């Protein structure tokens, strides 16, 4: 049941990205070009996404547990540390250069798979490197 709900949510998310034009890397880069040919569309998409997310947070506070699991998986810290800042910097640089982030990149597999494969390969390589680095740090602390 959880997999079916995840598939449904992913499909709705991908359809929303496609309908809003956010699968087009040029549109994302135009949003970031505030001193040039700025396109505010992504800002409106972000604002529109905040409304259902706010409602979801309010609903979550009133629920004892999620519909498909034993407990909510919420972050246990609000600390801003070096790994978070470095990750945010790398994410932002990749997003600005490629005009893609993971959600639109995966959704683009249905529309332009060959164009998005280099980005996905780089993203997966980065995830693997992070996993190896984190594992080596964990092992060396023992």
C-alpha positions as CSV (number, residue, x, y, z in Angstrom):
1,X,0.0,0.0,0.0
2,X,2.8,2.4,0.8
3,X,4.4,1.8,-2.6
4,X,1.1,2.5,-4.3
5,X,0.7,5.8,-2.4
6,X,4.3,6.8,-3.2
7,X,3.8,6.0,-6.9
8,X,0.6,8.1,-6.9
9,X,2.3,11.0,-5.1
10,X,5.3,10.9,-7.5
11,X,3.0,10.8,-10.5
12,X,1.1,13.8,-9.3
13,X,4.3,15.6,-8.5
14,X,5.7,14.9,-11.9
15,X,2.5,16.0,-13.6
16,X,2.6,19.2,-11.7
17,X,6.2,19.8,-12.8
18,X,5.3,19.2,-16.4
19,X,2.2,21.4,-16.3
20,X,4.1,24.2,-14.7
21,X,6.9,24.1,-17.1
22,X,9.5,23.3,-14.4
23,X,10.9,20.4,-16.4
24,X,12.5,22.9,-18.7
25,X,16.0,23.7,-17.4
26,X,16.0,27.0,-19.3
27,X,13.0,28.2,-17.3
28,X,14.8,27.4,-14.0
29,X,18.0,29.2,-15.1
30,X,15.8,32.2,-16.2
31,X,14.4,32.4,-12.7
32,X,18.0,32.5,-11.3
33,X,19.0,35.2,-13.8
34,X,17.6,38.1,-11.6
35,X,19.8,40.7,-13.4
36,X,18.9,39.6,-16.9
37,X,15.9,38.0,-18.5
38,X,14.3,37.1,-15.2
39,X,11.3,34.7,-15.3
40,X,9.3,34.7,-12.0
41,X,7.3,31.5,-12.8
42,X,9.3,29.3,-10.5
43,X,8.7,31.7,-7.6
44,X,4.9,31.3,-8.2
45,X,5.3,27.5,-8.3
46,X,7.2,27.6,-5.0
47,X,4.6,29.9,-3.4
48,X,1.9,27.6,-4.7
49,X,3.7,24.6,-3.2
50,X,3.8,26.2,0.2
51,X,0.1,26.2,0.7
52,X,-0.5,22.4,0.6
53,X,2.8,21.9,2.6
54,X,1.5,24.3,5.3
55,X,-1.8,22.4,5.4
56,X,0.1,19.1,5.6
57,X,2.2,20.3,8.6
58,X,-0.9,21.4,10.4
59,X,-2.6,18.1,9.7
60,X,0.4,16.1,10.8
61,X,0.5,17.9,14.2
62,X,-3.1,16.6,14.9
63,X,-2.4,13.0,13.8
64,X,-1.0,10.3,16.1
65,X,0.7,8.4,13.3
66,X,0.8,8.5,9.5
67,X,-1.8,6.6,7.5
68,X,0.8,4.0,6.2
69,X,3.4,3.6,8.9
70,X,4.0,3.4,12.6
71,X,5.5,6.8,13.1
72,X,6.4,10.1,11.3
73,X,9.9,10.4,10.0
74,X,10.7,14.0,11.0
75,X,14.1,15.5,11.5
76,X,15.3,15.4,15.1
77,X,17.4,18.5,14.9
78,X,17.3,22.1,13.6
79,X,21.0,22.6,13.8
80,X,22.7,24.3,10.9
81,X,26.1,22.7,10.6
82,X,28.9,22.4,8.0
83,X,27.6,19.3,6.2
84,X,24.2,20.9,5.8
85,X,25.7,24.1,4.4
86,X,28.1,22.3,2.1
87,X,25.2,20.1,0.8
88,X,23.0,23.1,0.2
89,X,25.9,24.9,-1.6
90,X,26.5,21.8,-3.9
91,X,22.8,21.5,-4.5
92,X,22.4,25.1,-5.4
93,X,25.4,25.1,-7.7
94,X,24.2,22.0,-9.5
95,X,20.7,23.5,-9.8
96,X,22.0,26.7,-11.2
97,X,24.4,25.1,-13.7
98,X,22.1,22.4,-14.9
99,X,18.7,24.0,-14.3
100,X,17.6,20.7,-12.7
101,X,17.2,19.2,-9.3
102,X,16.4,15.5,-8.5
103,X,12.6,15.7,-8.8
104,X,12.5,17.3,-12.3
105,X,15.4,15.2,-13.4
106,X,13.6,12.0,-12.7
107,X,10.4,13.4,-14.2
108,X,12.3,14.3,-17.3
109,X,13.1,10.6,-17.9
110,X,9.6,10.4,-19.4
111,X,10.1,13.4,-21.7
112,X,13.8,13.7,-22.6
113,X,15.7,10.7,-21.2
114,X,18.9,11.2,-23.2
115,X,19.2,14.9,-22.3
116,X,18.8,14.2,-18.5
117,X,21.0,11.0,-18.2
118,X,24.3,12.9,-17.7
119,X,22.7,14.9,-14.8
120,X,21.2,11.7,-13.3
121,X,24.6,9.9,-13.6
122,X,26.4,12.8,-11.9
123,X,23.7,12.9,-9.2
124,X,24.0,9.2,-8.5
125,X,27.8,9.4,-8.4
126,X,27.5,12.2,-5.9
127,X,25.1,10.2,-3.7
128,X,27.5,7.2,-3.9
129,X,30.5,9.3,-2.9
130,X,28.6,10.8,0.0
131,X,27.6,7.4,1.2
132,X,31.2,6.1,1.0
133,X,32.5,9.2,2.8
134,X,29.9,9.0,5.5
135,X,30.6,5.3,6.0
136,X,34.3,5.9,6.3
137,X,33.8,8.7,8.8
138,X,31.5,6.4,10.9
139,X,34.0,3.5,10.8
140,X,37.0,5.7,11.7
141,X,35.2,7.1,14.8
142,X,34.9,3.7,16.5
